[in-house]
């Protein structure tokens, strides 16, 4: 790219005269504040991720492009976002194994904070077969580890639109367990306070969702609420768009709420350039009492036609009409709030929604992932999966062994978000869970079917071993019981949080509400900035 040489020169200046770290954003009651001066913070945000849909899918496969790991791209895009007075971006999938220092520094120098989703396409909580297990936990905590060091990290989303219909509300129990465990992880690692929230779409379960994630034990409830809403289209109004109704509903919410996505692209019934007339309402006096701003969807122009800019074959960014319209509207607003020192929150947590035909998620959450517990379980078995077992073999055997018509081999590894019944090992990895099922079948056949002379084979996917659980491992296995359905209260410590907390592919034979153990194939100085911005040919607007 032609920007490469420009970036090299600019980077030298940044190193020589880098700006101070951004003042962290903190939460008090239902509002965000700058930590040092106590001024209320309102998001003027943009969703920033190429070739990625808001519901966590991507076009063309399961790979994704980390938007914060390419310093040349960041040097191209950040000055343009600054022209829109952007102070927040939302990223949907980042690679915790990559280096993000350059992009996060450029964002910090531009006064821009980051809200990062914790999942990625092949390693997140799936609404159709929800799980909260070691693989997802390790992915989420890796993102936290990577971004906790940056003062312009505002917080994390543990899920995005996971529940979107009445028939998958039980998935919310698994997302809430993720909220609980990531909050615990942040505390245990002694990171600075970082909020963990959830982003929902504007569907029929909006009320129950907002209640569920805000109710009960504070250690498991969200720190902020993101609302993906596209109801203001074209020349709508505060009332006709239902903004007024939503504002009234959230007026009693006790954590910050903001639009995690907004910007309907249907104008007069057809897709067309957006006018962003809703900006005046969102940052006006009625809504700023309740909402902490919003995040426009989205920076890049894709097939869904929501882009603010287009990227050409030469990798240059070209402003689209939406960019011009948003720039005009955002320049007209100056949201004002309260000072943190004079703000005394009075709102209370919501009551949990009742289980009925529209809402099935249990208040009882899945157990916390714990590597040591799962390791103890595997040590206790007589028949386990081979280390090189394929994903296809895991899925095939799950589908057979966890079909209740074939026997009871999966009680210890099943999770039911509706009844609140979770196997003690339901949070283990797919290979560990299939080992449990292999062993249950092996023990049953050895005892009851003498004709089966090789019950630990499974077409070469399993192997026998000598059970060797002892000491604390023996105690753990004893608490779980032979069926694996007991509650483990004294789990060993490991890289996962204690399993005492909290009491991808699914089997077609599973009953509704049962999460059959699926498999996861992969583990998914202001002056300086002004100088950099000038070098790459873009201006900077102070917020």
C-alpha positions in Angstrom: 0.0 0.0 0.0 1.1 3.6 -0.6 0.3 4.3 3.0 3.1 2.1 4.2 5.9 4.6 3.8 3.7 7.3 5.3 3.0 5.2 8.3 6.7 4.5 8.9 7.4 8.2 9.1 4.4 8.9 11.2 5.1 6.1 13.6 8.5 7.6 14.4 6.8 10.8 15.5 4.3 8.9 17.6 7.1 7.1 19.4 8.8 10.4 20.0 5.8 12.3 21.3 3.1 9.9 22.1 0.0 11.1 23.8 -0.9 10.2 27.4 -3.2 7.2 27.8 -6.9 8.0 27.5 -8.8 8.6 30.7 -10.6 5.2 31.4 -14.4 5.2 31.3 -16.1 4.0 34.5 -19.6 3.0 35.3 -21.8 4.5 38.1 -25.4 3.5 38.2 -26.9 3.8 34.7 -24.2 6.1 33.3 -20.7 6.1 31.9 -18.2 8.7 33.2 -14.6 9.8 32.5 -12.8 8.5 35.5 -10.6 11.6 36.3 -12.9 14.6 35.6 -16.2 12.9 36.3 -17.9 14.2 33.1 -20.6 12.0 31.7 -19.6 10.0 28.6 -21.9 9.6 25.6 -20.9 7.2 22.8 -20.5 8.6 19.3 -19.7 5.3 17.8 -19.1 3.3 14.6 -19.1 -0.5 14.1 -15.8 -1.3 12.6 -15.2 -4.7 11.1 -14.9 -5.7 7.4 -16.9 -8.5 5.9 -18.7 -9.3 9.1 -22.4 -9.4 9.8 -23.9 -8.0 13.0 -25.3 -11.4 14.0 -21.8 -12.9 14.2 -21.6 -14.5 10.7 -19.3 -13.7 7.9 -19.6 -14.2 4.2 -17.6 -16.9 2.6 -16.5 -19.0 5.6 -15.5 -18.9 9.2 -12.3 -16.9 9.0 -12.3 -13.2 9.8 -10.1 -10.1 9.6 -9.0 -8.6 12.8 -9.7 -4.9 12.3 -7.2 -3.8 15.0 -4.0 -5.7 14.0 -3.1 -3.9 10.7 -1.5 -0.5 11.5 -1.6 0.6 7.9 -5.3 0.1 7.7 -5.8 1.8 11.0 -3.8 4.7 9.9 -6.1 5.0 6.8 -9.4 4.7 8.7 -9.0 6.3 12.1 -8.6 9.9 10.8 -11.8 9.4 8.8 -13.6 8.2 11.9 -12.3 11.1 13.8 -13.9 13.4 11.2 -17.2 12.0 12.4 -16.4 12.9 16.0 -16.1 9.2 16.8 -15.2 8.4 20.3 -16.1 4.7 20.4 -15.8 1.8 18.0 -17.3 -1.7 18.3 -15.3 -4.6 16.9 -17.0 -8.0 16.5 -14.1 -10.4 16.4 -10.4 -9.9 17.2 -7.5 -12.3 17.2 -5.9 -12.4 20.7 -2.8 -13.9 19.3 -2.0 -10.8 17.2 -0.4 -7.5 18.3 -2.8 -4.6 18.6 -0.5 -2.0 20.2 -0.2 0.3 17.1 -4.0 0.4 16.3 -5.0 0.9 20.0 -2.4 3.7 20.3 -3.7 5.4 17.2 -7.3 5.1 18.5 -6.2 6.4 21.9 -4.5 9.4 20.3 -7.7 10.1 18.5 -9.8 9.9 21.7 -11.5 6.7 20.6 -12.5 3.9 23.0 -13.2 0.2 22.0 -16.0 -2.1 22.9 -15.0 -5.6 21.8 -17.2 -8.7 21.3 -15.5 -11.7 22.9 -16.5 -14.4 20.4 -15.6 -15.2 16.9 -17.6 -17.1 14.2 -16.5 -20.7 15.1 -16.0 -20.2 18.8 -18.9 -18.5 20.6 -22.2 -19.4 22.1 -24.5 -20.8 19.4 -28.2 -20.1 19.9 -29.2 -23.5 18.3 -26.9 -25.6 20.4 -25.8 -23.4 23.3 -22.8 -24.4 25.4 -20.5 -22.7 27.9 -17.4 -24.8 27.9 -13.6 -24.6 28.2 -13.0 -23.8 24.6 -15.3 -20.8 24.5 -14.1 -19.7 28.0 -10.5 -19.8 26.9 -11.3 -17.8 23.8 -13.1 -15.1 25.8 -10.5 -14.8 28.5 -7.8 -14.6 25.9 -9.5 -11.5 24.4 -9.8 -10.0 27.9 -6.1 -10.6 28.6 -5.1 -9.0 25.3 -7.3 -5.8 25.6 -7.3 -5.2 29.4 -4.0 -3.4 29.2 -5.3 -0.6 27.1 -6.9 2.3 28.9 -9.2 2.9 25.9 -10.8 -0.5 26.2 -14.3 0.4 27.4 -15.6 -3.1 27.9 -16.7 -6.4 26.3 -19.8 -8.0 24.9 -20.3 -11.7 26.0 -22.9 -12.2 23.3 -24.6 -10.5 20.4 -28.2 -11.4 19.4 -27.8 -15.0 20.7 -31.5 -15.2 21.7 -33.6 -13.8 18.9 -36.8 -15.9 19.0 -39.0 -17.5 21.6 -37.7 -21.0 20.7 -34.1 -20.2 21.6 -34.4 -18.2 24.8 -32.8 -21.0 26.8 -29.5 -20.0 25.2 -29.5 -16.9 27.3 -28.7 -19.0 30.4 -25.3 -19.9 28.8 -24.6 -16.3 27.8 -25.3 -15.1 31.4 -23.0 -17.8 32.7 -20.3 -16.3 30.4 -21.0 -12.8 31.8 -20.6 -14.2 35.3 -17.4 -16.0 34.6 -15.7 -13.2 32.6 -16.6 -10.7 35.4 -15.1 -13.2 37.9 -12.0 -13.6 35.7 -11.4 -9.8 35.4 -11.6 -9.5 39.2 -9.4 -12.5 39.9 -6.7 -11.2 37.5 -6.9 -7.8 39.2 -7.4 -6.0 36.0 -8.9 -2.5 36.2 -12.7 -2.5 36.2 -14.0 -3.4 32.8 -17.6 -3.8 32.0 -19.1 -7.0 30.5 -22.4 -6.6 28.7 -24.8 -8.1 26.1 -26.1 -6.8 22.8 -29.7 -7.7 21.8 -31.7 -7.1 18.7 -35.1 -5.4 18.7 -37.3 -8.5 18.8 -40.4 -9.7 20.7 -38.2 -10.9 23.6 -36.6 -7.5 24.2 -38.3 -7.0 27.6 -37.6 -10.4 29.0 -34.0 -10.2 27.7 -33.4 -6.9 29.4 -34.9 -8.2 32.6 -33.0 -11.6 32.6 -29.5 -10.2 32.1 -30.1 -7.5 34.8 -31.8 -9.7 37.5 -30.6 -11.9 40.3 -27.1 -12.1 41.7 -25.1 -9.0 40.7 -22.0 -11.1 40.1 -23.8 -12.7 37.1 -25.7 -9.6 35.8 -24.5 -7.4 32.9 -22.6 -4.2 33.5 -24.1 -2.5 30.5 -26.8 -3.2 27.9 -26.4 -2.8 24.1 -29.5 -2.4 22.0 -29.3 -3.1 18.2 -32.2 -1.1 16.9 -33.1 -0.1 13.3 -36.6 1.2 13.8 -36.0 4.9 12.8 -36.1 4.8 9.0 -35.9 7.9 6.9 -38.0 10.8 8.1 -39.5 9.0 11.1 -40.0 10.6 14.5 -39.2 10.1 18.2 -42.7 8.6 18.6 -43.3 6.8 15.3 -39.9 5.0 15.5 -40.7 3.7 19.0 -37.7 5.5 20.4 -40.0 7.2 22.9 -41.4 3.8 24.0 -38.0 2.2 24.3 -36.7 5.2 26.3 -39.6 4.9 28.8 -38.9 1.2 29.2 -35.3 1.8 30.0 -35.8 4.8 32.2 -35.7 2.5 35.3 -32.7 0.4 34.2 -29.9 0.5 36.6 -26.9 0.0 34.3 -25.8 2.0 31.2 -27.8 1.3 28.1 -26.8 2.4 24.6 -27.6 1.7 21.0 -25.0 -1.0 20.1 -26.1 -0.7 16.5 -28.3 1.8 14.7 -28.9 3.3 11.3 -31.8 1.9 9.2 -30.8 2.0 5.5 -34.4 1.9 4.2 -35.5 5.3 3.1 -39.1 5.7 1.7 -39.4 1.9 1.4 -36.2 1.3 -0.6 -32.5 1.0 0.3 -30.8 4.3 -0.2 -28.4 6.8 1.4 -29.3 7.3 5.0 -30.2 10.7 6.4 -29.5 9.9 10.1 -32.3 12.2 11.4 -32.4 10.0 14.5 -29.1 11.5 15.7 -30.7 14.7 17.0 -33.2 12.6 19.1 -30.5 10.2 20.4 -28.4 13.0 21.7 -31.2 15.2 22.7 -32.4 16.0 26.2 -35.1 13.3 26.4 -33.0 10.4 25.4 -29.7 11.4 27.1 -31.4 11.1 30.4 -31.6 7.3 29.7 -29.3 6.4 26.9 -25.5 6.7 26.7 -25.3 7.4 23.0 -25.0 4.9 20.2 -22.9 3.1 17.6 -23.7 3.5 13.9 -23.6 0.4 11.8 -21.2 0.4 10.0 -17.9 1.8 8.7 -17.3 -0.5 5.7 -19.5 -0.8 2.7 -20.5 -4.5 2.2 -23.3 -6.3 0.3 -25.8 -5.3 3.0 -25.3 -1.6 2.0 -24.7 0.0 5.4 -21.2 1.4 4.7 -20.0 4.9 5.5 -17.0 4.4 3.2 -16.0 2.2 0.3 -12.6 0.6 0.0 -11.3 0.4 -3.5 -9.0 -2.1 -5.2 -6.2 0.3 -4.4 -7.1 0.0 -0.7 -8.1 3.7 -0.5 -11.2 4.7 1.4 -13.8 6.8 -0.3 -16.5 8.6 1.6 -20.1 7.5 0.7 -23.2 9.7 1.0 -23.9 8.1 4.4 -20.6 9.5 5.7 -21.5 13.0 4.6 -25.0 12.8 6.1 -23.7 11.4 9.4 -21.0 14.1 9.6 -23.7 16.8 9.1 -26.0 15.4 11.8 -23.4 14.6 14.4 -21.9 18.1 14.1 -25.2 19.5 15.3 -25.4 17.7 18.6 -23.8 18.4 21.9 -25.1 16.0 24.5 -25.0 17.2 28.0 -25.2 15.0 31.1 -24.6 15.1 34.9 -21.4 15.2 36.9 -20.4 11.9 38.5 -19.9 13.7 41.9 -23.5 15.0 41.9 -25.1 11.8 40.6 -26.9 9.5 43.0 -28.3 6.4 41.3 -31.8 5.3 42.4 -32.7 2.6 39.8 -32.9 -1.0 41.0 -32.2 -4.3 39.3 -35.0 -5.8 37.3 -37.1 -8.8 38.5 -36.3 -12.0 36.6 -38.9 -12.9 33.9 -41.2 -15.8 34.6 -40.8 -18.9 32.5 -43.6 -19.3 30.0 -44.2 -19.9 26.3 -42.3 -16.7 25.5 -39.4 -17.2 27.9 -37.8 -20.5 28.9 -34.3 -19.6 30.2 -33.8 -20.8 33.8 -32.4 -18.6 36.5 -30.0 -21.4 37.4 -26.9 -21.1 35.2 -24.4 -23.6 33.8 -21.3 -24.5 35.8 -18.1 -22.5 35.4 -15.5 -24.1 33.2 -12.6 -25.7 35.1 -9.8 -27.5 33.4 -8.8 -29.3 36.6 -12.2 -30.8 37.1 -12.3 -32.1 33.5 -8.8 -33.5 33.8 -9.8 -35.3 36.9 -12.8 -36.8 35.1 -10.7 -38.1 32.2 -8.2 -39.6 34.6 -11.0 -41.6 36.3 -12.2 -43.2 33.0 -11.4 -46.7 31.7 -12.3 -45.8 28.1 -11.3 -42.5 26.5 -11.1 -40.8 23.1 -7.8 -41.0 21.3 -5.9 -37.8 21.2 -6.2 -37.6 17.4 -9.9 -38.1 17.3 -11.4 -36.1 14.4 -14.2 -33.5 14.7 -16.4 -35.6 12.5 -15.9 -38.6 14.7 -16.7 -36.6 17.8 -19.9 -35.3 16.2 -21.0 -38.7 14.9 -20.5 -40.4 18.2 -22.2 -37.6 20.1 -25.2 -37.9 17.9 -25.4 -41.7 18.6 -24.5 -41.8 22.3 -26.5 -38.8 23.3 -29.7 -40.0 21.7 -31.8 -41.1 24.6 -33.2 -43.9 22.5 -29.8 -45.6 22.6 -29.2 -45.4 26.3 -28.2 -43.0 29.1 -24.6 -42.2 28.4 -24.6 -38.4 28.4 -26.3 -37.3 31.7 -23.0 -36.0 33.0 -22.2 -33.9 30.0 -25.6 -32.5 28.9 -26.8 -29.0 29.7 -30.4 -27.9 29.8 -30.9 -24.2 29.9 -34.7 -24.5 30.4 -34.8 -26.9 33.4 -31.5 -25.6 34.9 -30.1 -29.1 35.0 -26.5 -29.3 34.0 -24.1 -32.3 34.0 -21.0 -31.7 36.2 -18.8 -32.1 33.1 -21.0 -30.2 30.6 -18.5 -27.4 30.6 -15.6 -29.6 29.5 -14.0 -29.7 26.0 -15.6 -31.7 23.3 -12.9 -34.4 23.4 -13.3 -34.7 27.2 -17.0 -35.0 27.0 -17.0 -37.6 24.3 -14.6 -39.5 26.5 -17.2 -39.5 29.2 -19.8 -40.8 26.8 -17.4 -43.5 25.5 -16.7 -44.6 29.0 -20.4 -44.7 30.0 -21.1 -46.9 27.0 -18.1 -49.1 27.7 -19.0 -49.7 31.3 -22.7 -50.5 30.4 -21.7 -52.9 27.7 -19.0 -54.6 29.8 -21.6 -55.2 32.5 -24.7 -56.0 30.4 -23.7 -57.2 27.0 -21.1 -60.0 26.9 -21.6 -60.3 23.1 -19.9 -57.0 22.6 -16.2 -58.0 22.8 -14.8 -54.6 22.0 -17.0 -51.9 23.5 -14.1 -49.4 23.7 -13.5 -49.0 20.0 -15.9 -46.8 18.2 -14.2 -47.4 14.8 -10.8 -46.8 16.2 -11.7 -43.4 17.9 -11.4 -44.7 21.5 -8.9 -46.6 23.6 -8.7 -48.3 27.0 -6.8 -46.9 29.9 -6.3 -47.6 33.6 -8.4 -45.4 35.8 -6.0 -43.5 38.1 -7.9 -40.7 39.8 -6.6 -40.2 43.3 -6.4 -37.5 46.1 -8.3 -34.3 45.3 -9.3 -35.8 41.8 -10.9 -38.7 43.5 -13.0 -36.3 45.7 -14.1 -34.3 42.6 -15.2 -37.5 40.8 -17.0 -38.7 43.9 -19.0 -35.4 44.2 -20.1 -35.6 40.6 -21.2 -39.2 41.1 -21.4 -42.2 38.8 -24.0 -40.4 36.6 -21.9 -37.2 36.6 -25.0 -35.1 37.6 -23.8 -34.2 41.2 -22.7 -30.7 42.2 -19.0 -30.2 42.6 -18.4 -27.8 45.4 -14.7 -28.2 46.1 -13.1 -28.1 42.7 -9.3 -27.9 42.3 -8.1 -24.5 41.0 -7.0 -24.3 37.3 -6.9 -21.9 34.4 -10.7 -21.9 34.5 -12.6 -20.3 37.3 -13.8 -22.5 40.2 -16.6 -24.8 39.1 -18.3 -24.2 42.4 -19.8 -21.0 41.0 -23.1 -21.3 39.3 -25.1 -24.1 40.0 -21.8 -26.1 17.3 -23.3 -29.1 16.2 -26.3 -30.5 17.8 -27.9 -34.0 17.8 -31.2 -34.1 15.8 -32.4 -36.6 18.4 -32.0 -34.2 21.3 -35.1 -33.0 23.1 -36.0 -29.3 22.9 -33.9 -27.3 25.3 -31.2 -29.8 25.6 -27.7 -28.7 24.6 -26.1 -31.8 23.2 -22.4 -31.4 23.5 -21.2 -30.1 20.2 -17.7 -29.7 19.0 -15.5 -26.7 18.4 -13.2 -27.2 15.5 -11.0 -24.2 16.4 -10.2 -21.8 19.2 -11.1 -18.5 17.7 -0.3 12.6 22.8 -2.8 14.4 20.9 -0.1 16.5 19.2 1.4 13.3 17.9 -2.0 12.2 16.5 -2.5 15.5 14.8 0.9 15.0 13.1 0.0 11.5 12.0 -3.4 12.5 10.8 -1.9 15.3 8.7 0.6 13.0 7.2 -2.1 10.6 6.0 -4.1 13.4 4.7 -7.0 13.7 7.2 -8.2 16.1 9.8 -9.0 15.5 13.5 -11.9 16.9 15.3 -11.7 17.4 19.0 -14.6 15.9 21.0 
